[in-house]
Amino acid sequence: MLYDHVSDLDLSVTGYDLDRRERDTSSGFTRATTVVSLHGDGETGRGEDVTYETAAHDSFRETAVDFAVTGEFTLDEFSAHLSEQDLFFGEEPGQSIFRNYRRWAFESAALDLALRQADTDLADRLDRTYDPVRFVVSTRLEDPPTGDRVLDWLDRNPELEFKLDPTSDWTDAVVERLAATDAVRILDLKGQYHGTTVDQPADADLYERVLAGFPEALVEDPELNEKTRPLFDGQEARVTWDYPIRGVETVEDLPWEPEWLNVKPSRFGSVESLFDTIDYCREHEIRTFGGGQFELDVGREHIHAIASLFYPDAPNDVAPKAYNDPNPTGDLPTSPLAPPTDPRGLSWR
């Protein structure tokens, strides 16, 4: 099992720092995250809290209470110790999944630090290799949607592939225009999101339109009800799941055994849960690809590293950070991303 390769890593933590990051994004909102740095034995391991609440990052960094994370542990002992702590100090986060996001920041920082203290990297510890990472560019269309944004990207680089978020105002003409590019690999229906700024309620007409218009694309996170479920009869192999996936039990709870899953490490909270789920997918021949959370710092490196180890050839939604700028300029990295030449810890650069 994957976790067995890292669970017994020795870990010494003597202190920590919290650093806030903020940046405007191509999706029209200002993203805030917090970088968690754990220190020990002359090394630093870093992780990133991707909670989608700016105020939560402010209170995280400004709290006068110390996080009880110092001491001598194995990685598994540190994880167990962390699981007993309330990382929001009695405050209720806007969404329950935010607890996993914050825990992942500490867990990934601890894994990074433990690997560095052992003078190794994750690929070496798992007896695997870092391979070039294929990526797709994730974006929403302009308002109202025309498809110009995708065509502009393709004018810049005809080899780009895309993950798009269909909305109810996509017309047949928009679908036809995008389908003609043969560049759309994933359509994220966001039907599993409720109470967020990206909710897309179940829309049978939209589902039917994109299923027919993009017959080779994966379709992510539909909301299934009496009107939409019949549309997926015979199409189940094309459906991939993202928002519900937080561990093995959530995979087992899906409406059918999936062919594809979107693996976002921060959703799992712990290294053990992430690795156990990857093990489960490999055992059950479930194909996986990586997903991101608008990481602004080291968290993006971490999802590149994990994609490189386990699903490098998949349509990974892990485009480099520059693609999330409101107006990307200059020479942007192209797919696939080259693996690191001298990796250390959990970093991938």
C-alpha positions as CSV (number, residue, x, y, z in Angstrom):
1,M,0.0,0.0,0.0
2,L,1.2,3.5,-0.8
3,Y,0.8,5.0,2.6
4,D,3.1,2.3,4.1
5,H,6.0,3.8,2.2
6,V,5.7,7.1,4.0
7,S,3.8,6.5,7.3
8,D,7.0,5.7,9.2
9,L,9.0,8.7,8.1
10,D,10.6,10.5,11.1
11,L,9.4,14.0,11.5
12,S,10.8,16.7,13.8
13,V,8.8,20.0,14.0
14,T,10.2,22.9,16.0
15,G,8.1,25.7,14.7
16,Y,5.8,27.0,11.9
17,D,4.9,30.1,9.9
18,L,1.7,31.1,8.2
19,D,1.9,33.4,5.1
20,R,-1.1,34.8,3.2
21,R,-1.3,34.8,-0.6
22,E,-3.8,36.8,-2.7
23,R,-4.3,37.1,-6.4
24,D,-6.9,38.0,-9.0
25,T,-8.0,35.1,-11.2
26,S,-9.2,34.5,-14.7
27,S,-12.6,33.4,-13.2
28,G,-13.3,36.9,-12.0
29,F,-12.7,36.6,-8.3
30,T,-9.8,37.4,-5.9
31,R,-8.2,34.2,-4.6
32,A,-6.7,34.0,-1.1
33,T,-4.8,31.1,0.3
34,T,-2.4,30.5,3.2
35,V,1.0,28.8,3.0
36,V,1.8,26.7,6.0
37,S,5.6,26.2,6.7
38,L,6.8,23.7,9.2
39,H,10.4,23.9,10.4
40,G,12.8,21.4,11.9
41,D,16.4,20.1,11.7
42,G,17.3,23.0,9.4
43,E,14.6,22.1,6.8
44,T,11.3,23.6,5.9
45,G,8.2,21.8,4.5
46,R,5.4,23.7,3.0
47,G,1.7,23.2,2.3
48,E,-1.2,25.4,1.1
49,D,-4.6,25.9,2.7
50,V,-7.0,26.4,-0.3
51,T,-10.1,27.3,1.8
52,Y,-12.5,29.5,-0.3
53,E,-13.1,32.1,2.3
54,T,-10.9,35.2,2.5
55,A,-12.0,35.9,6.0
56,A,-11.0,32.4,7.1
57,H,-7.5,33.1,5.9
58,D,-7.4,36.4,7.8
59,S,-8.5,34.8,11.0
60,F,-6.2,31.8,10.4
61,R,-3.1,34.0,10.2
62,E,-4.2,36.5,12.9
63,T,-5.2,34.0,15.6
64,A,-3.4,34.4,18.9
65,V,-3.7,30.7,19.6
66,D,-0.7,28.5,18.8
67,F,-1.2,25.4,16.7
68,A,0.0,22.3,18.6
69,V,2.2,20.9,15.9
70,T,5.7,20.9,17.3
71,G,7.4,17.7,18.6
72,E,8.9,14.5,17.5
73,F,6.7,12.2,15.4
74,T,6.5,9.7,12.6
75,L,4.4,11.0,9.8
76,D,1.5,8.8,10.8
77,E,1.8,9.9,14.5
78,F,1.7,13.6,13.3
79,S,-1.4,12.9,11.2
80,A,-3.2,11.2,14.2
81,H,-2.2,14.1,16.4
82,L,-3.5,16.6,13.9
83,S,-6.8,14.8,13.6
84,E,-7.6,15.6,17.2
85,Q,-7.2,19.3,16.7
86,D,-9.8,21.9,15.7
87,L,-7.9,23.9,13.1
88,F,-10.7,26.5,13.0
89,F,-10.6,27.1,16.8
90,G,-14.3,26.7,17.4
91,E,-15.4,28.7,14.4
92,E,-17.7,26.9,11.9
93,P,-16.2,27.1,8.4
94,G,-18.5,28.1,5.5
95,Q,-18.4,24.6,4.1
96,S,-17.4,21.4,6.0
97,I,-14.9,20.5,3.3
98,F,-12.8,23.5,4.4
99,R,-11.7,21.4,7.3
100,N,-10.1,19.0,4.9
101,Y,-8.4,21.8,3.0
102,R,-6.8,23.2,6.1
103,R,-5.7,19.8,7.4
104,W,-4.2,19.0,4.0
105,A,-2.1,22.2,4.3
106,F,-0.5,20.8,7.5
107,E,-0.3,17.2,6.3
108,S,1.3,18.1,2.9
109,A,3.8,20.4,4.7
110,A,4.6,17.6,7.1
111,L,5.1,15.1,4.3
112,D,7.3,17.6,2.5
113,L,9.3,18.2,5.7
114,A,9.7,14.6,6.6
115,L,11.0,13.8,3.0
116,R,13.5,16.6,3.2
117,Q,14.7,15.6,6.6
118,A,15.2,12.1,5.2
119,D,17.0,13.7,2.2
120,T,14.7,12.1,-0.3
121,D,11.7,12.9,-2.5
122,L,8.2,11.3,-2.9
123,A,9.0,9.5,-6.1
124,D,12.0,7.8,-4.6
125,R,10.2,6.9,-1.4
126,L,7.3,5.3,-3.4
127,D,9.8,3.6,-5.8
128,R,8.2,5.4,-8.7
129,T,9.3,7.9,-11.3
130,Y,8.3,11.5,-12.1
131,D,6.9,11.6,-15.7
132,P,5.9,14.5,-17.9
133,V,2.4,15.9,-16.9
134,R,-0.2,16.5,-19.5
135,F,-2.6,19.3,-18.5
136,V,-5.8,21.0,-19.7
137,V,-6.8,24.6,-19.2
138,S,-9.8,25.1,-17.1
139,T,-12.0,28.1,-17.7
140,R,-15.6,29.4,-17.9
141,L,-16.8,31.2,-21.0
142,E,-17.4,34.9,-21.2
143,D,-20.8,36.4,-20.3
144,P,-22.8,35.9,-22.4
145,P,-21.0,32.8,-23.7
146,T,-19.7,32.8,-27.2
147,G,-16.6,30.5,-27.2
148,D,-14.3,33.4,-28.1
149,R,-12.2,32.8,-25.0
150,V,-11.4,29.2,-26.1
151,L,-10.7,30.3,-29.7
152,D,-8.4,33.1,-28.4
153,W,-6.4,30.6,-26.4
154,L,-6.2,28.2,-29.4
155,D,-5.0,31.1,-31.6
156,R,-2.2,31.5,-29.1
157,N,-1.4,27.7,-28.8
158,P,-3.3,25.3,-31.1
159,E,-2.2,22.3,-29.0
160,L,-4.1,23.4,-25.9
161,E,-6.9,21.2,-24.4
162,F,-9.7,22.4,-22.2
163,K,-11.9,21.6,-19.2
164,L,-15.0,23.9,-19.5
165,D,-17.9,24.6,-17.1
166,P,-21.1,24.5,-19.2
167,T,-24.0,26.8,-18.0
168,S,-27.6,26.9,-18.8
169,D,-27.1,29.8,-21.2
170,W,-24.9,27.7,-23.5
171,T,-26.7,27.6,-26.8
172,D,-26.6,25.0,-29.6
173,A,-24.4,27.5,-31.6
174,V,-21.9,27.7,-28.7
175,V,-21.7,24.0,-28.3
176,E,-21.2,23.5,-32.1
177,R,-18.5,26.2,-32.2
178,L,-16.6,24.6,-29.3
179,A,-17.0,21.1,-30.5
180,A,-15.5,22.0,-33.9
181,T,-12.2,22.8,-32.1
182,D,-11.8,19.2,-31.0
183,A,-10.0,20.6,-27.9
184,V,-12.6,20.0,-25.2
185,R,-11.7,17.1,-23.0
186,I,-13.9,17.6,-19.8
187,L,-17.2,19.3,-19.2
188,D,-17.7,20.1,-15.5
189,L,-21.5,20.4,-14.9
190,K,-20.9,21.4,-11.2
191,G,-24.2,19.7,-10.3
192,Q,-22.8,18.5,-7.0
193,Y,-22.1,22.0,-5.7
194,H,-24.8,23.6,-3.5
195,G,-24.6,26.9,-1.8
196,T,-21.4,28.1,-3.6
197,T,-20.7,30.8,-6.2
198,V,-20.3,28.1,-8.9
199,D,-23.5,26.2,-8.5
200,Q,-25.1,25.0,-11.7
201,P,-28.5,23.4,-11.0
202,A,-29.5,20.3,-12.8
203,D,-30.6,21.2,-16.3
204,A,-31.8,18.3,-18.5
205,D,-31.6,20.4,-21.6
206,L,-28.1,21.5,-20.9
207,Y,-27.0,17.9,-20.1
208,E,-28.5,16.6,-23.3
209,R,-26.9,19.3,-25.3
210,V,-23.4,18.7,-24.1
211,L,-23.6,14.9,-24.1
212,A,-24.6,15.0,-27.7
213,G,-22.4,17.8,-28.7
214,F,-19.1,16.4,-27.2
215,P,-19.4,12.6,-27.6
216,E,-15.8,12.0,-26.6
217,A,-15.5,14.3,-23.7
218,L,-15.7,13.3,-20.0
219,V,-18.7,14.8,-18.1
220,E,-18.1,15.7,-14.5
221,D,-20.4,16.0,-11.5
222,P,-23.9,15.8,-12.9
223,E,-26.8,16.2,-10.5
224,L,-28.9,13.1,-11.0
225,N,-32.7,13.3,-10.7
226,E,-35.7,11.7,-12.4
227,K,-35.2,14.0,-15.4
228,T,-31.4,13.9,-15.7
229,R,-30.6,10.3,-14.7
230,P,-32.1,8.7,-17.9
231,L,-29.8,10.9,-20.0
232,F,-26.8,8.9,-18.7
233,D,-28.1,5.5,-19.6
234,G,-25.3,3.9,-21.6
235,Q,-23.1,7.0,-20.9
236,E,-21.9,6.1,-17.4
237,A,-18.4,5.4,-18.5
238,R,-18.0,9.0,-19.5
239,V,-19.0,10.4,-16.1
240,T,-16.3,11.5,-13.7
241,W,-16.8,12.7,-10.2
242,D,-15.0,15.5,-8.3
243,Y,-16.7,17.3,-5.5
244,P,-18.1,14.2,-3.7
245,I,-14.7,12.4,-3.7
246,R,-13.0,12.7,-0.3
247,G,-11.9,9.1,0.5
248,V,-12.5,5.5,-0.4
249,E,-16.0,5.4,1.2
250,T,-17.1,8.3,-1.0
251,V,-16.1,6.4,-4.1
252,E,-18.1,3.4,-2.9
253,D,-21.1,5.6,-2.3
254,L,-21.3,6.8,-6.0
255,P,-24.5,5.8,-7.9
256,W,-22.4,3.4,-10.0
257,E,-18.8,2.1,-10.1
258,P,-17.0,4.9,-11.9
259,E,-14.6,4.6,-14.9
260,W,-13.0,8.0,-14.1
261,L,-12.4,10.2,-11.0
262,N,-11.0,13.6,-10.5
263,V,-8.4,13.5,-7.7
264,K,-7.9,16.8,-5.8
265,P,-5.5,16.1,-2.9
266,S,-6.8,18.9,-0.7
267,R,-10.3,17.3,-0.6
268,F,-8.9,14.2,1.2
269,G,-7.5,16.0,4.2
270,S,-4.9,13.4,5.0
271,V,-2.0,11.8,3.1
272,E,-3.4,8.4,4.2
273,S,-6.9,9.1,2.7
274,L,-5.4,10.3,-0.6
275,F,-3.1,7.3,-1.0
276,D,-5.7,4.8,0.1
277,T,-8.1,6.2,-2.5
278,I,-5.4,6.1,-5.2
279,D,-4.7,2.4,-4.2
280,Y,-8.4,1.7,-4.4
281,C,-8.7,3.2,-7.9
282,R,-5.7,1.2,-9.1
283,E,-7.1,-2.0,-7.7
284,H,-10.6,-1.4,-9.3
285,E,-9.2,-0.2,-12.6
286,I,-10.7,3.3,-12.1
287,R,-8.8,5.8,-14.2
288,T,-7.9,9.1,-12.5
289,F,-6.8,12.6,-13.4
290,G,-5.6,15.5,-11.2
291,G,-7.5,18.6,-10.3
292,G,-6.6,22.0,-8.8
293,Q,-8.1,24.6,-6.5
294,F,-6.6,27.9,-7.8
295,E,-3.5,27.3,-5.7
296,L,-1.3,30.3,-5.6
297,D,1.9,28.8,-4.3
298,V,3.4,25.5,-3.4
299,G,0.1,23.6,-3.5
300,R,0.3,23.8,-7.3
301,E,3.7,22.0,-7.2
302,H,2.2,19.3,-5.0
303,I,-0.6,18.5,-7.4
304,H,1.9,18.4,-10.3
305,A,4.1,16.0,-8.3
306,I,1.2,13.7,-7.5
307,A,-0.2,13.8,-11.1
308,S,3.3,13.0,-12.4
309,L,3.5,9.9,-10.2
310,F,0.1,8.4,-10.8
311,Y,-1.8,9.8,-13.8
312,P,0.7,11.8,-16.0
313,D,-1.0,11.1,-19.3
314,A,-4.6,11.9,-18.2
315,P,-6.3,15.2,-19.0
316,N,-5.1,16.8,-15.7
317,D,-6.8,20.0,-14.6
318,V,-3.4,21.3,-13.2
319,A,-2.3,24.0,-15.7
320,P,0.5,26.1,-14.3
321,K,-0.5,29.1,-12.1
322,A,0.0,31.6,-15.0
323,Y,-3.0,30.3,-16.8
324,N,-5.2,31.5,-14.0
325,D,-4.1,35.1,-14.4
326,P,-6.9,37.5,-15.6
327,N,-4.8,38.4,-18.6
328,P,-1.9,35.9,-19.1
329,T,1.0,37.3,-20.9
330,G,4.4,36.1,-22.1
331,D,5.5,32.6,-23.0
332,L,3.3,30.2,-21.0
333,P,4.4,26.6,-20.2
334,T,3.2,24.0,-22.7
335,S,1.8,20.6,-22.1
336,P,3.3,18.2,-21.1
337,L,5.2,19.7,-18.2
338,A,8.7,18.4,-17.8
339,P,9.5,16.6,-14.6
340,P,12.0,18.0,-12.1
341,T,15.7,17.2,-12.6
342,D,16.6,17.4,-8.9
343,P,13.5,16.8,-6.9
344,R,13.5,17.0,-3.1
345,G,10.6,16.6,-0.6
346,L,7.2,17.0,-2.1
347,S,8.2,19.9,-4.5
348,W,8.1,19.5,-8.3
349,R,10.2,22.1,-10.0
